[in-house]
Amino acid sequence: MDELFLPVLSHFENGNFWTASGGRMRYRVDPEPGEEPQLAARVWEGPWSLADSPVEEETRFPLSEEGLEALRAWALGWRETINARPPKTLAETIAARDAFRAAREAEKEQEKP
């Protein structure tokens, strides 16, 4: 299971994001245009969406064929790391999601003037 599907480079060059999973590993890649275009990648453990999960790592790769291959290797590494962890029960994942939501709401309250 060393394969990981990623779209072709032009997918990102045309401004499209990509989100996918590998077991319990979830990730999202967003192209960042500019003088030196990049691919911004974030990874988290599922089963919940990015909005309900803490990001374990955010990193950037060049928007190039080499950057795409580095992204693939990075995602494969995270897939191995996350899926090697003991699985959580549904109750544990719900509790973690709810705690994350509560922390996010508390941060929003502190930001209010």
MOPAC internal coordinates of N, CA, C and O (Angstrom, degrees):
PM7 1SCF
backbone

  N    0.0000 0     0.00 0     0.00 0    0    0    0
  C    1.4652 1     0.00 0     0.00 0    1    0    0
  C    1.5221 1   109.62 1     0.00 0    2    1    0
  O    1.2310 1   120.26 1  -127.66 1    3    2    1
  N    1.3204 1   117.11 1    52.34 1    3    2    1
  C    1.4604 1   121.50 1   178.97 1    5    3    2
  C    1.5259 1   112.46 1   -92.73 1    6    5    3
  O    1.2310 1   120.44 1  -178.50 1    7    6    5
  N    1.3132 1   116.77 1     1.50 1    7    6    5
  C    1.4576 1   119.89 1  -179.40 1    9    7    6
  C    1.5241 1   110.61 1   -88.69 1   10    9    7
  O    1.2310 1   121.40 1   -32.11 1   11   10    9
  N    1.3040 1   114.94 1   147.89 1   11   10    9
  C    1.4527 1   121.79 1   175.96 1   13   11   10
  C    1.5184 1   105.97 1  -148.26 1   14   13   11
  O    1.2310 1   120.19 1   -65.43 1   15   14   13
  N    1.3123 1   117.24 1   114.57 1   15   14   13
  C    1.4578 1   120.27 1  -178.15 1   17   15   14
  C    1.5212 1   110.63 1   -73.88 1   18   17   15
  O    1.2310 1   121.19 1   -50.47 1   19   18   17
  N    1.3094 1   115.32 1   129.53 1   19   18   17
  C    1.4596 1   123.32 1   169.94 1   21   19   18
  C    1.5152 1   107.13 1  -130.23 1   22   21   19
  O    1.2310 1   119.70 1   -33.31 1   23   22   21
  N    1.3177 1   118.17 1   146.69 1   23   22   21
  C    1.4559 1   119.10 1   176.76 1   25   23   22
  C    1.5360 1   110.93 1   -67.40 1   26   25   23
  O    1.2310 1   121.19 1   -13.13 1   27   26   25
  N    1.3038 1   115.33 1   166.87 1   27   26   25
  C    1.4645 1   120.45 1   178.24 1   29   27   26
  C    1.5261 1   109.73 1   -69.14 1   30   29   27
  O    1.2310 1   120.69 1   -18.76 1   31   30   29
  N    1.3017 1   116.29 1   161.24 1   31   30   29
  C    1.4577 1   122.84 1  -175.96 1   33   31   30
  C    1.5275 1   112.51 1   -54.31 1   34   33   31
  O    1.2310 1   120.38 1   140.39 1   35   34   33
  N    1.3352 1   116.88 1   -39.61 1   35   34   33
  C    1.4720 1   119.45 1  -177.38 1   37   35   34
  C    1.5285 1   112.44 1   -61.88 1   38   37   35
  O    1.2310 1   120.13 1   154.26 1   39   38   37
  N    1.3255 1   117.36 1   -25.74 1   39   38   37
  C    1.4676 1   120.99 1   176.14 1   41   39   38
  C    1.5317 1   109.36 1   -56.18 1   42   41   39
  O    1.2310 1   120.83 1   132.49 1   43   42   41
  N    1.3196 1   116.01 1   -47.51 1   43   42   41
  C    1.4631 1   121.17 1  -179.47 1   45   43   42
  C    1.5270 1   111.49 1   -76.84 1   46   45   43
  O    1.2310 1   120.27 1   143.61 1   47   46   45
  N    1.3287 1   117.10 1   -36.39 1   47   46   45
  C    1.4713 1   120.39 1   178.77 1   49   47   46
  C    1.5222 1   111.26 1   -61.33 1   50   49   47
  O    1.2310 1   120.52 1   154.67 1   51   50   49
  N    1.3267 1   116.61 1   -25.33 1   51   50   49
  C    1.4634 1   121.58 1   179.05 1   53   51   50
  C    1.5301 1   112.49 1   -91.42 1   54   53   51
  O    1.2310 1   120.34 1  -167.96 1   55   54   53
  N    1.3279 1   116.95 1    12.04 1   55   54   53
  C    1.4602 1   121.41 1   172.37 1   57   55   54
  C    1.5164 1   115.63 1    86.18 1   58   57   55
  O    1.2310 1   119.45 1  -167.04 1   59   58   57
  N    1.3160 1   118.66 1    12.96 1   59   58   57
  C    1.4581 1   121.70 1  -178.42 1   61   59   58
  C    1.5250 1   111.52 1   -89.76 1   62   61   59
  O    1.2310 1   120.58 1   -38.56 1   63   62   61
  N    1.3242 1   116.50 1   141.44 1   63   62   61
  C    1.4592 1   120.59 1   174.04 1   65   63   62
  C    1.5232 1   108.93 1   -89.52 1   66   65   63
  O    1.2310 1   120.67 1    -8.23 1   67   66   65
  N    1.3408 1   116.32 1   171.77 1   67   66   65
  C    1.4556 1   122.29 1   178.46 1   69   67   66
  C    1.5130 1   107.82 1  -142.43 1   70   69   67
  O    1.2310 1   120.79 1   -46.89 1   71   70   69
  N    1.3102 1   116.09 1   133.11 1   71   70   69
  C    1.4520 1   120.70 1   174.17 1   73   71   70
  C    1.5137 1   108.12 1  -133.88 1   74   73   71
  O    1.2310 1   120.93 1   -40.57 1   75   74   73
  N    1.3307 1   115.82 1   139.43 1   75   74   73
  C    1.4613 1   119.64 1  -176.48 1   77   75   74
  C    1.5201 1   108.78 1  -158.89 1   78   77   75
  O    1.2310 1   121.41 1     2.09 1   79   78   77
  N    1.3299 1   114.91 1  -177.91 1   79   78   77
  C    1.4597 1   120.45 1  -179.60 1   81   79   78
  C    1.5183 1   109.94 1  -145.32 1   82   81   79
  O    1.2310 1   121.59 1   -15.76 1   83   82   81
  N    1.3058 1   114.57 1   164.24 1   83   82   81
  C    1.4649 1   123.03 1   173.90 1   85   83   82
  C    1.5119 1   106.91 1  -146.85 1   86   85   83
  O    1.2310 1   120.15 1   -84.31 1   87   86   85
  N    1.3306 1   117.33 1    95.69 1   87   86   85
  C    1.4563 1   120.15 1  -172.11 1   89   87   86
  C    1.5159 1   108.58 1    69.46 1   90   89   87
  O    1.2310 1   120.31 1    53.12 1   91   90   89
  N    1.3454 1   117.01 1  -126.88 1   91   90   89
  C    1.4700 1   120.26 1   178.81 1   93   91   90
  C    1.5265 1   112.67 1   -87.38 1   94   93   91
  O    1.2310 1   119.92 1   173.69 1   95   94   93
  N    1.3278 1   117.75 1    -6.31 1   95   94   93
  C    1.4620 1   121.25 1   179.13 1   97   95   94
  C    1.5375 1   109.40 1   -79.89 1   98   97   95
  O    1.2310 1   121.35 1   -47.80 1   99   98   97
  N    1.3200 1   115.02 1   132.20 1   99   98   97
  C    1.4674 1   121.74 1   175.88 1  101   99   98
  C    1.5230 1   107.35 1  -122.61 1  102  101   99
  O    1.2310 1   120.89 1   -32.99 1  103  102  101
  N    1.3379 1   115.91 1   147.01 1  103  102  101
  C    1.4645 1   118.37 1   176.48 1  105  103  102
  C    1.5169 1   110.18 1  -151.06 1  106  105  103
  O    1.2310 1   121.64 1   -22.49 1  107  106  105
  N    1.3237 1   114.46 1   157.51 1  107  106  105
  C    1.4591 1   122.47 1   177.75 1  109  107  106
  C    1.5174 1   107.61 1  -136.62 1  110  109  107
  O    1.2310 1   121.40 1   -40.91 1  111  110  109
  N    1.3348 1   114.92 1   139.09 1  111  110  109
  C    1.4662 1   122.03 1   179.37 1  113  111  110
  C    1.5242 1   107.86 1  -125.01 1  114  113  111
  O    1.2310 1   120.92 1   -52.86 1  115  114  113
  N    1.3309 1   115.84 1   127.14 1  115  114  113
  C    1.4626 1   122.00 1   178.02 1  117  115  114
  C    1.5189 1   109.30 1  -121.29 1  118  117  115
  O    1.2310 1   120.27 1   -48.89 1  119  118  117
  N    1.3331 1   117.08 1   131.11 1  119  118  117
  C    1.4646 1   118.36 1   175.06 1  121  119  118
  C    1.5251 1   109.66 1   -74.04 1  122  121  119
  O    1.2310 1   121.07 1   -37.62 1  123  122  121
  N    1.3237 1   115.57 1   142.38 1  123  122  121
  C    1.4594 1   121.55 1   176.80 1  125  123  122
  C    1.5241 1   107.69 1  -121.89 1  126  125  123
  O    1.2310 1   120.76 1   -73.84 1  127  126  125
  N    1.3323 1   116.16 1   106.16 1  127  126  125
  C    1.4673 1   118.87 1  -179.70 1  129  127  126
  C    1.5290 1   110.31 1   -71.20 1  130  129  127
  O    1.2310 1   120.83 1    -9.78 1  131  130  129
  N    1.2808 1   116.01 1   170.22 1  131  130  129
  C    1.4572 1   120.71 1   178.24 1  133  131  130
  C    1.5054 1   110.26 1   146.52 1  134  133  131
  O    1.2310 1   121.64 1    11.36 1  135  134  133
  N    1.3247 1   114.48 1  -168.64 1  135  134  133
  C    1.4481 1   120.49 1  -179.98 1  137  135  134
  C    1.5271 1   111.45 1   -59.87 1  138  137  135
  O    1.2310 1   121.04 1   139.48 1  139  138  137
  N    1.3281 1   115.61 1   -40.52 1  139  138  137
  C    1.4659 1   121.92 1   174.90 1  141  139  138
  C    1.5352 1   107.82 1  -123.68 1  142  141  139
  O    1.2310 1   120.14 1   -94.17 1  143  142  141
  N    1.3410 1   117.34 1    85.83 1  143  142  141
  C    1.4709 1   120.41 1  -176.22 1  145  143  142
  C    1.5246 1   112.05 1   -57.09 1  146  145  143
  O    1.2310 1   121.70 1   -37.08 1  147  146  145
  N    1.3272 1   114.35 1   142.92 1  147  146  145
  C    1.4547 1   120.16 1  -177.02 1  149  147  146
  C    1.5254 1   110.99 1  -134.91 1  150  149  147
  O    1.2310 1   121.80 1   -13.61 1  151  150  149
  N    1.3302 1   114.16 1   166.39 1  151  150  149
  C    1.4551 1   122.65 1   171.28 1  153  151  150
  C    1.5186 1   106.89 1  -110.03 1  154  153  151
  O    1.2310 1   120.09 1   -63.19 1  155  154  153
  N    1.3237 1   117.44 1   116.81 1  155  154  153
  C    1.4623 1   122.06 1   177.86 1  157  155  154
  C    1.5204 1   107.73 1   -93.30 1  158  157  155
  O    1.2310 1   120.28 1   -57.56 1  159  158  157
  N    1.3233 1   117.06 1   122.44 1  159  158  157
  C    1.4595 1   121.88 1  -176.09 1  161  159  158
  C    1.5216 1   110.62 1  -119.85 1  162  161  159
  O    1.2310 1   121.26 1   -41.59 1  163  162  161
  N    1.3304 1   115.20 1   138.41 1  163  162  161
  C    1.4601 1   121.91 1   176.13 1  165  163  162
  C    1.5232 1   108.37 1  -128.57 1  166  165  163
  O    1.2310 1   120.76 1   -35.67 1  167  166  165
  N    1.3207 1   116.15 1   144.33 1  167  166  165
  C    1.4646 1   121.01 1  -179.14 1  169  167  166
  C    1.5253 1   109.20 1  -131.30 1  170  169  167
  O    1.2310 1   121.16 1   -35.11 1  171  170  169
  N    1.3306 1   115.38 1   144.89 1  171  170  169
  C    1.4502 1   121.45 1   176.99 1  173  171  170
  C    1.5201 1   109.09 1  -152.20 1  174  173  171
  O    1.2310 1   121.44 1   -14.72 1  175  174  173
  N    1.3277 1   114.85 1   165.28 1  175  174  173
  C    1.4617 1   119.90 1   177.58 1  177  175  174
  C    1.5187 1   108.95 1   -92.20 1  178  177  175
  O    1.2310 1   120.77 1   -47.23 1  179  178  177
  N    1.3260 1   116.13 1   132.77 1  179  178  177
  C    1.4568 1   122.34 1   177.96 1  181  179  178
  C    1.5119 1   111.06 1   -74.93 1  182  181  179
  O    1.2310 1   119.82 1     0.79 1  183  182  181
  N    1.2951 1   117.96 1  -179.21 1  183  182  181
  C    1.4525 1   125.65 1    23.25 1  185  183  182
  C    1.5168 1   114.42 1   -95.78 1  186  185  183
  O    1.2310 1   119.61 1   176.36 1  187  186  185
  N    1.3387 1   118.36 1    -3.64 1  187  186  185
  C    1.4479 1   120.44 1  -171.71 1  189  187  186
  C    1.5318 1   111.76 1   -85.48 1  190  189  187
  O    1.2310 1   121.35 1   -12.06 1  191  190  189
  N    1.3050 1   115.03 1   167.94 1  191  190  189
  C    1.4636 1   121.65 1  -179.70 1  193  191  190
  C    1.5264 1   110.84 1   -72.28 1  194  193  191
  O    1.2310 1   121.21 1    -9.20 1  195  194  193
  N    1.3077 1   115.29 1   170.80 1  195  194  193
  C    1.4631 1   121.60 1   178.07 1  197  195  194
  C    1.5279 1   110.81 1   -57.29 1  198  197  195
  O    1.2310 1   120.04 1   141.07 1  199  198  197
  N    1.3232 1   117.53 1   -38.93 1  199  198  197
  C    1.4651 1   121.14 1  -178.61 1  201  199  198
  C    1.5203 1   112.69 1   -63.78 1  202  201  199
  O    1.2310 1   120.06 1   157.45 1  203  202  201
  N    1.3284 1   117.49 1   -22.55 1  203  202  201
  C    1.4636 1   121.71 1  -177.18 1  205  203  202
  C    1.5246 1   113.56 1  -112.88 1  206  205  203
  O    1.2310 1   120.41 1  -161.31 1  207  206  205
  N    1.3272 1   116.83 1    18.69 1  207  206  205
  C    1.4642 1   119.88 1  -174.80 1  209  207  206
  C    1.5201 1   111.43 1  -139.96 1  210  209  207
  O    1.2310 1   120.31 1   -36.52 1  211  210  209
  N    1.3246 1   117.01 1   143.48 1  211  210  209
  C    1.4651 1   118.45 1   174.49 1  213  211  210
  C    1.5318 1   110.52 1   -73.60 1  214  213  211
  O    1.2310 1   120.75 1   -42.92 1  215  214  213
  N    1.3049 1   116.17 1   137.08 1  215  214  213
  C    1.4624 1   121.80 1   177.03 1  217  215  214
  C    1.5265 1   107.69 1   -76.33 1  218  217  215
  O    1.2310 1   120.83 1   -49.61 1  219  218  217
  N    1.3260 1   116.01 1   130.39 1  219  218  217
  C    1.4703 1   120.40 1  -179.75 1  221  219  218
  C    1.5242 1   111.73 1   -86.26 1  222  221  219
  O    1.2310 1   120.82 1   148.29 1  223  222  221
  N    1.3220 1   116.04 1   -31.71 1  223  222  221
  C    1.4662 1   119.92 1   175.78 1  225  223  222
  C    1.5151 1   108.89 1  -157.13 1  226  225  223
  O    1.2310 1   121.75 1   -37.81 1  227  226  225
  N    1.3133 1   114.26 1   142.19 1  227  226  225
  C    1.4692 1   121.68 1   171.24 1  229  227  226
  C    1.5161 1   106.38 1  -125.73 1  230  229  227
  O    1.2310 1   120.73 1   -49.40 1  231  230  229
  N    1.3195 1   116.21 1   130.60 1  231  230  229
  C    1.4576 1   120.26 1  -178.35 1  233  231  230
  C    1.5218 1   109.28 1  -146.90 1  234  233  231
  O    1.2310 1   120.87 1    -8.26 1  235  234  233
  N    1.3172 1   115.95 1   171.74 1  235  234  233
  C    1.4689 1   121.14 1  -178.80 1  237  235  234
  C    1.5198 1   110.05 1  -130.67 1  238  237  235
  O    1.2310 1   122.08 1   -31.48 1  239  238  237
  N    1.3289 1   113.63 1   148.52 1  239  238  237
  C    1.4588 1   122.30 1   178.09 1  241  239  238
  C    1.5245 1   107.69 1  -131.67 1  242  241  239
  O    1.2310 1   119.93 1   -27.82 1  243  242  241
  N    1.3261 1   117.74 1   152.18 1  243  242  241
  C    1.4659 1   119.59 1   175.86 1  245  243  242
  C    1.5277 1   110.11 1   -61.59 1  246  245  243
  O    1.2310 1   120.82 1   -35.69 1  247  246  245
  N    1.3142 1   116.04 1   144.31 1  247  246  245
  C    1.4654 1   121.11 1   176.00 1  249  247  246
  C    1.5250 1   107.26 1   -81.16 1  250  249  247
  O    1.2310 1   121.62 1   -98.63 1  251  250  249
  N    1.3446 1   114.51 1    81.37 1  251  250  249
  C    1.4632 1   122.41 1  -176.71 1  253  251  250
  C    1.5179 1   107.71 1  -156.50 1  254  253  251
  O    1.2310 1   120.62 1    -8.48 1  255  254  253
  N    1.3235 1   116.42 1   171.52 1  255  254  253
  C    1.4669 1   119.90 1   176.73 1  257  255  254
  C    1.5273 1   110.43 1   -61.30 1  258  257  255
  O    1.2310 1   120.61 1   140.83 1  259  258  257
  N    1.3326 1   116.44 1   -39.17 1  259  258  257
  C    1.4656 1   120.31 1   178.67 1  261  259  258
  C    1.5261 1   110.65 1   -65.58 1  262  261  259
  O    1.2310 1   120.97 1   139.03 1  263  262  261
  N    1.3304 1   115.74 1   -40.97 1  263  262  261
  C    1.4592 1   120.36 1   177.96 1  265  263  262
  C    1.5220 1   111.76 1   -64.27 1  266  265  263
  O    1.2310 1   120.64 1   141.94 1  267  266  265
  N    1.3258 1   116.39 1   -38.06 1  267  266  265
  C    1.4636 1   121.35 1   177.87 1  269  267  266
  C    1.5282 1   110.74 1   -63.74 1  270  269  267
  O    1.2310 1   120.26 1   139.94 1  271  270  269
  N    1.3289 1   117.11 1   -40.06 1  271  270  269
  C    1.4668 1   120.05 1   178.31 1  273  271  270
  C    1.5301 1   111.20 1   -69.88 1  274  273  271
  O    1.2310 1   120.21 1   143.64 1  275  274  273
  N    1.3374 1   117.21 1   -36.36 1  275  274  273
  C    1.4656 1   120.35 1   175.82 1  277  275  274
  C    1.5297 1   109.93 1   -65.95 1  278  277  275
  O    1.2310 1   120.17 1   140.63 1  279  278  277
  N    1.3226 1   117.28 1   -39.37 1  279  278  277
  C    1.4586 1   122.41 1   175.69 1  281  279  278
  C    1.5284 1   110.47 1   -60.10 1  282  281  279
  O    1.2310 1   120.44 1   135.57 1  283  282  281
  N    1.3250 1   116.76 1   -44.43 1  283  282  281
  C    1.4623 1   121.51 1   179.04 1  285  283  282
  C    1.5354 1   110.76 1   -59.31 1  286  285  283
  O    1.2310 1   120.38 1   133.15 1  287  286  285
  N    1.3359 1   116.87 1   -46.85 1  287  286  285
  C    1.4626 1   121.04 1   179.66 1  289  287  286
  C    1.5280 1   110.80 1   -63.06 1  290  289  287
  O    1.2310 1   120.11 1   139.13 1  291  290  289
  N    1.3195 1   117.39 1   -40.87 1  291  290  289
  C    1.4626 1   122.57 1   178.53 1  293  291  290
  C    1.5264 1   109.92 1   -61.56 1  294  293  291
  O    1.2310 1   120.24 1   131.48 1  295  294  293
  N    1.3311 1   117.14 1   -48.52 1  295  294  293
  C    1.4643 1   121.09 1  -178.65 1  297  295  294
  C    1.5331 1   111.14 1   -64.61 1  298  297  295
  O    1.2310 1   120.37 1   140.63 1  299  298  297
  N    1.3286 1   116.89 1   -39.37 1  299  298  297
  C    1.4670 1   119.92 1   177.49 1  301  299  298
  C    1.5316 1   110.86 1   -62.63 1  302  301  299
  O    1.2310 1   120.53 1   139.73 1  303  302  301
  N    1.3158 1   116.60 1   -40.27 1  303  302  301
  C    1.4619 1   120.66 1   177.44 1  305  303  302
  C    1.5171 1   111.97 1   -62.49 1  306  305  303
  O    1.2310 1   120.94 1   135.88 1  307  306  305
  N    1.3259 1   115.81 1   -44.12 1  307  306  305
  C    1.4575 1   119.58 1   178.12 1  309  307  306
  C    1.5224 1   111.35 1   -67.22 1  310  309  307
  O    1.2310 1   120.22 1   143.06 1  311  310  309
  N    1.3240 1   117.19 1   -36.94 1  311  310  309
  C    1.4669 1   119.79 1   178.09 1  313  311  310
  C    1.5235 1   109.91 1   -59.40 1  314  313  311
  O    1.2310 1   120.80 1   135.92 1  315  314  313
  N    1.3264 1   116.07 1   -44.08 1  315  314  313
  C    1.4593 1   121.00 1   179.42 1  317  315  314
  C    1.5366 1   110.54 1   -64.34 1  318  317  315
  O    1.2310 1   120.26 1   134.49 1  319  318  317
  N    1.3195 1   117.11 1   -45.51 1  319  318  317
  C    1.4606 1   122.10 1  -178.28 1  321  319  318
  C    1.5266 1   111.73 1   -62.17 1  322  321  319
  O    1.2310 1   120.74 1   128.74 1  323  322  321
  N    1.3155 1   116.19 1   -51.26 1  323  322  321
  C    1.4723 1   120.10 1  -176.17 1  325  323  322
  C    1.5240 1   111.40 1   -67.90 1  326  325  323
  O    1.2310 1   120.17 1   138.04 1  327  326  325
  N    1.3199 1   117.28 1   -41.96 1  327  326  325
  C    1.4665 1   119.04 1  -177.94 1  329  327  326
  C    1.5217 1   113.37 1   -74.61 1  330  329  327
  O    1.2310 1   119.85 1   167.42 1  331  330  329
  N    1.3418 1   117.90 1   -12.58 1  331  330  329
  C    1.4669 1   121.30 1   175.86 1  333  331  330
  C    1.5279 1   111.54 1   -80.65 1  334  333  331
  O    1.2310 1   120.41 1   164.98 1  335  334  333
  N    1.3204 1   116.82 1   -15.02 1  335  334  333
  C    1.4588 1   120.59 1   179.27 1  337  335  334
  C    1.5349 1   109.98 1   -71.13 1  338  337  335
  O    1.2310 1   120.57 1   -28.12 1  339  338  337
  N    1.3213 1   116.52 1   151.88 1  339  338  337
  C    1.4691 1   118.12 1   175.19 1  341  339  338
  C    1.5333 1   109.45 1   -62.88 1  342  341  339
  O    1.2310 1   120.24 1   -44.92 1  343  342  341
  N    1.3196 1   117.15 1   135.08 1  343  342  341
  C    1.4692 1   119.07 1   178.94 1  345  343  342
  C    1.5286 1   111.08 1   -63.80 1  346  345  343
  O    1.2310 1   121.31 1   -31.10 1  347  346  345
  N    1.3243 1   115.10 1   148.90 1  347  346  345
  C    1.4593 1   121.33 1   178.07 1  349  347  346
  C    1.5266 1   108.61 1   -97.79 1  350  349  347
  O    1.2310 1   121.51 1   -25.45 1  351  350  349
  N    1.3181 1   114.71 1   154.55 1  351  350  349
  C    1.4662 1   119.34 1   175.42 1  353  351  350
  C    1.5263 1   108.56 1   -75.55 1  354  353  351
  O    1.2310 1   120.92 1   -14.89 1  355  354  353
  N    1.3103 1   115.84 1   165.11 1  355  354  353
  C    1.4582 1   120.04 1   176.15 1  357  355  354
  C    1.5233 1   110.33 1   -59.21 1  358  357  355
  O    1.2310 1   120.32 1   137.88 1  359  358  357
  N    1.3204 1   116.99 1   -42.12 1  359  358  357
  C    1.4682 1   120.74 1   179.31 1  361  359  358
  C    1.5311 1   110.69 1   -60.44 1  362  361  359
  O    1.2310 1   120.15 1   139.36 1  363  362  361
  N    1.3327 1   117.32 1   -40.64 1  363  362  361
  C    1.4641 1   120.86 1   178.50 1  365  363  362
  C    1.5222 1   111.57 1   -65.43 1  366  365  363
  O    1.2310 1   120.22 1   138.55 1  367  366  365
  N    1.3304 1   117.18 1   -41.45 1  367  366  365
  C    1.4697 1   119.03 1  -179.48 1  369  367  366
  C    1.5219 1   111.07 1   -69.26 1  370  369  367
  O    1.2310 1   120.09 1   143.75 1  371  370  369
  N    1.3337 1   117.43 1   -36.25 1  371  370  369
  C    1.4679 1   120.50 1   177.76 1  373  371  370
  C    1.5232 1   109.81 1   -66.19 1  374  373  371
  O    1.2310 1   120.22 1   136.30 1  375  374  373
  N    1.3261 1   117.18 1   -43.70 1  375  374  373
  C    1.4622 1   120.75 1   178.76 1  377  375  374
  C    1.5287 1   111.07 1   -61.70 1  378  377  375
  O    1.2310 1   120.04 1   137.95 1  379  378  377
  N    1.3395 1   117.52 1   -42.05 1  379  378  377
  C    1.4682 1   121.13 1   178.97 1  381  379  378
  C    1.5302 1   110.63 1   -65.06 1  382  381  379
  O    1.2310 1   120.62 1   137.64 1  383  382  381
  N    1.3227 1   116.41 1   -42.36 1  383  382  381
  C    1.4740 1   120.29 1   177.93 1  385  383  382
  C    1.5189 1   110.48 1   -61.59 1  386  385  383
  O    1.2310 1   120.26 1   132.84 1  387  386  385
  N    1.3255 1   117.11 1   -47.16 1  387  386  385
  C    1.4626 1   120.73 1  -178.55 1  389  387  386
  C    1.5202 1   111.45 1   -63.64 1  390  389  387
  O    1.2310 1   120.03 1   141.21 1  391  390  389
  N    1.3335 1   117.54 1   -38.79 1  391  390  389
  C    1.4696 1   121.13 1   177.26 1  393  391  390
  C    1.5241 1   110.70 1   -64.83 1  394  393  391
  O    1.2310 1   120.37 1   140.06 1  395  394  393
  N    1.3311 1   116.91 1   -39.94 1  395  394  393
  C    1.4571 1   120.82 1   178.60 1  397  395  394
  C    1.5322 1   110.18 1   -64.03 1  398  397  395
  O    1.2310 1   120.74 1   135.46 1  399  398  397
  N    1.3233 1   116.19 1   -44.54 1  399  398  397
  C    1.4682 1   120.11 1   178.21 1  401  399  398
  C    1.5219 1   111.25 1   -60.94 1  402  401  399
  O    1.2310 1   120.38 1   136.74 1  403  402  401
  N    1.3282 1   116.88 1   -43.26 1  403  402  401
  C    1.4603 1   120.93 1  -179.56 1  405  403  402
  C    1.5254 1   110.79 1   -63.13 1  406  405  403
  O    1.2310 1   120.28 1   137.59 1  407  406  405
  N    1.3242 1   117.08 1   -42.41 1  407  406  405
  C    1.4684 1   120.91 1   178.89 1  409  407  406
  C    1.5262 1   110.55 1   -63.98 1  410  409  407
  O    1.2310 1   120.68 1   139.14 1  411  410  409
  N    1.3270 1   116.30 1   -40.86 1  411  410  409
  C    1.4700 1   120.32 1   178.62 1  413  411  410
  C    1.5282 1   110.72 1   -63.57 1  414  413  411
  O    1.2310 1   120.02 1   138.53 1  415  414  413
  N    1.3210 1   117.57 1   -41.47 1  415  414  413
  C    1.4638 1   121.18 1   178.58 1  417  415  414
  C    1.5227 1   110.91 1   -66.12 1  418  417  415
  O    1.2310 1   120.24 1   141.19 1  419  418  417
  N    1.3256 1   117.15 1   -38.81 1  419  418  417
  C    1.4718 1   120.64 1   178.44 1  421  419  418
  C    1.5205 1   110.78 1   -63.69 1  422  421  419
  O    1.2310 1   120.58 1   140.79 1  423  422  421
  N    1.3358 1   116.50 1   -39.21 1  423  422  421
  C    1.4782 1   120.16 1   176.70 1  425  423  422
  C    1.5019 1   110.71 1   -62.83 1  426  425  423
  O    1.2310 1   119.81 1   137.78 1  427  426  425
  N    1.3245 1   117.97 1   -42.22 1  427  426  425
  C    1.4677 1   121.48 1   179.32 1  429  427  426
  C    1.5191 1   110.75 1   -62.15 1  430  429  427
  O    1.2310 1   120.58 1   139.32 1  431  430  429
  N    1.3491 1   116.50 1   -40.68 1  431  430  429
  C    1.4729 1   120.72 1   179.31 1  433  431  430
  C    1.5254 1   110.41 1   -63.39 1  434  433  431
  O    1.2310 1   119.53 1   140.49 1  435  434  433
  N    1.3223 1   118.49 1   -39.51 1  435  434  433
  C    1.4557 1   122.13 1  -179.56 1  437  435  434
  C    1.5297 1   111.61 1   -68.79 1  438  437  435
  O    1.2310 1   120.11 1   153.90 1  439  438  437
  N    1.3241 1   117.40 1   -26.10 1  439  438  437
  C    1.4625 1   121.22 1  -178.90 1  441  439  438
  C    1.5225 1   112.11 1   -78.31 1  442  441  439
  O    1.2310 1   120.23 1   162.10 1  443  442  441
  N    1.3272 1   117.17 1   -17.90 1  443  442  441
  C    1.4736 1   120.56 1  -179.16 1  445  443  442
  C    1.5134 1   109.95 1   -68.88 1  446  445  443
  O    1.2310 1   120.33 1   -38.13 1  447  446  445
  N    1.3541 1   116.97 1   141.87 1  447  446  445
  C    1.4646 1   120.31 1  -179.89 1  449  447  446
  C    1.5125 1   112.57 1   -69.69 1  450  449  447
  O    1.2310 1   120.10 1   180.00 1  451  450  449

